[in-house]
């Protein structure tokens, strides 16, 4: 199955938080989008791997993605090595995306930066003919995405480009809040974490609105690029 976009997240909910509006918008525009989670988020303070599995499935339905897979890497302990790169390569060659979206290049959670570099390296390696991979008993052909973009997460990294998600901000919020165990719940007796405060939940919208203010829209999501962003015409720029 060929996809237009393949979005990777170190944990279930990374994609929703970082680029859920963009994913929902591209799906609405007729693009095929898939999500691959690297881990099951089993080290999360709240919930369990099993609850995260169900929440991820619910969020995928809200976003309308075509497929969602989980590679079950070790949360907190996966590394950027050949073994993990090959598993990412298999996903890239399986879905042959034109665009890959992945974690922030630098962030508070150590898995985000690790996941970012792991996926980026795998995107390059996936285009090398002499790296051989098999999936379901069949030899895969090489494939390299045309673009790799990194969504922005905890830190306020300056974006290289912004996507207007004004019409999809509520879809993004619904997909995030599908992770009921992870975010603000005034009735929860579980331990507090940096992402369980009402301020954090509110920040999802107000950060998108501030980037919208800066780019002339209501709400926007920012991305950093690995190479210069090019357009056919100056009139393509808003």
N, C-alpha and C positions, 0 to 999 in steps of 0.2 A: 504494500500500500504506500503510495506516494503522498506526502503531506506538503503543504505550502510552508508551514511554520512548525517547528518542534521546540517547545519550551521546556527547559530543564530547571529543576529546583533541588537544592541540597535536601530540603525537607518538604513534606506535604504542607502547603500553605505559602511557601515562598513565591511560587508563580502567581497565586491569587493576590498576595500583598504587593508584589513588585510590578506586575504587568497584567493583572486581571482585566482591567478596562480595555487594554489593547487587544488581548486575546478575544474578549467578547465582541469588540468592534470588527475585528478581522473575520470572525465567524459570521457575523451579520452581513459582512460584505461578500460572503460566498467563499472565503478561503477555508481550507482544511487545516486544522490545528490539532496537535497532539501535545501531551504533557508526559514527561518522564521524571519521576521523583527518584533521587539517588538513594535516600534512606526512608525508613518508616517513621522517623522522628521518635524513636523509642526512648531517647534520653530526655524528652520533654518532661518538665516538672508536673504538668497536668495531663490527665488522660493516659491512654495506653496506645501501643502500636495498633491494636485492633480497633480502638475508637478512631484513631487517625485514618485507618484504612477506609472506614465507612464515611468519615467526614470528607476525605479526598474524593470519594466516589460521588457524594452529594454535590460537592463543589464543581466537579467536572460536568455534571448534568446541568447545573446552573449556567456555566460558561458555554455549554454546547460543543465541547471539544469532541473530536472523532474518536480518540483513544487516550487512555491514560495507563501508564505502566510504572512499576516500582522495581528498582534494581536491588533493593534490600542490602545496600552497602551498610557498613557499621556506622551508626550515627555517632558523630564526634571523633571517630577513629579512622575513617577511610582516608586514603592517601592518593597522591597523584603518581601512580606507578603503572607499569605495563599491564598488570592484571586488570586494574580498574579502567584504564584507557581502552582496552580491548572491548570491555563490556559497553562502554559508551559508543565506540566505533560501530559495534553491531547494531545499536539503535539508530545511529545516523544512516548506516547503509540499508537498514530495514525500511526506514521511512523517507529517505532521500529528500530532506527538506531544502527549500531554497534559502530559508532564514532560520537561524538558531537564536533563541533567547536564553540567557542564563544568568546566574547570580551576579551580584555586584562584585567588582574587582577587589574591593576592600570593604570590610564591614565589621561590626561588633562581634558577630558570631564567627568563630574560626572556620566553620564548615562553609560559610558563604564564599570567602576568598578562595578556599581550597577547591570548592565545587566549580567556581568560575574558571580557574586555571585548568582544572582537569577537563572540563568540557571544551574549553578553547583549544587546548592541545590536541584533544581527540578529534576535533573538527579538522584540524590540519592533517593529522595522521591518517584520517579516514580517506583522504584523497590520494594516498600513496599506493601504487599498484602492487608493490611487493609485500605489503602487509595483508596477510591472508586471514579471513575470518569465515566461519560457518555459522549458520543459524538454522535450526530445525533440519539439519542434515544437508543443507544446500550451501554451496559456496557463494559468498556475497561479492558483488561488484563494488569497486571503489566509488566513493562519493564525497564531495566536499561542498558544504553549503556556500552560497555566494556571500552571505553576510553573517556575522556574529555580533549581536548586540547584548549589552549587559544592563539589566534593569537596576534600579536604585532601591536600596533597602533602608536600613537603620540610619546610616550616615547620609548627610546632605551633600552628596557628591554632585559637582556641577555637570549637568548633562551635555552631551554633544548634539542631541536632538530630542524633541518632545512630540508626543502624539496626543492630539485632541481626543479626549475620552469623555467629553461632556455628556453625551447621550448614553454613556455606558457606566457611569460612576455608580449608579444604584445596583447594576448587575455585579460590578466588582465588589461592592460592599456585601451583597447577598452571598457571593462566593466565599468571601473572607469569613463572614459570620456563620457559614456552614460548619466551621471548626468550633463547635460549641464549647468544647473542653479547653480551648486555648486562650480565649480572649475574655474581656470584661464580663463578669457575672456577679452582680451584687449579692446573690444568694449562695455563692460558692464558699465552702469552708476549706478549699484547697490552698496551698501556699501561694503567695503573690510573687509574680515575676515582672520583669520590665515590660512584657507585652500584655499583661492582664489588667492594666490600669485603664480607666475610662479615657484618660488623656491619650494613651496609645491608640485606642480605637478611634477616637475623634481625630487623631493626627492623620489617619489614612485619608480622610477627606480634606482636611485643611491644608495638608502638604500638596495634594493634587490641585486644590483650588489656588494656592499660591503660585504654583508653576503655571497654572492656567492664566493667572493674572499677568505673569511675566511674558507669556506667549500669545496673549490676546484671545484667550478662550476662557470658558468657565472652569474646566478641569483638564489636567494633562498629566501624562506619565512620562518620565524622563529616562533616557538610555544613554550609555556611553558606547562609543564605537571603537573597533580595533584599527580601523583605517579611515582615511578621509571620507566624509559623506559627500557624494557627488549627485548633481541633478542635471537634467537635460537642459533646463532653462532657468534663468533667474526668476521667472514667473511661477515656477513650481514652489518657491519659498513663500510662506505666509508671513 
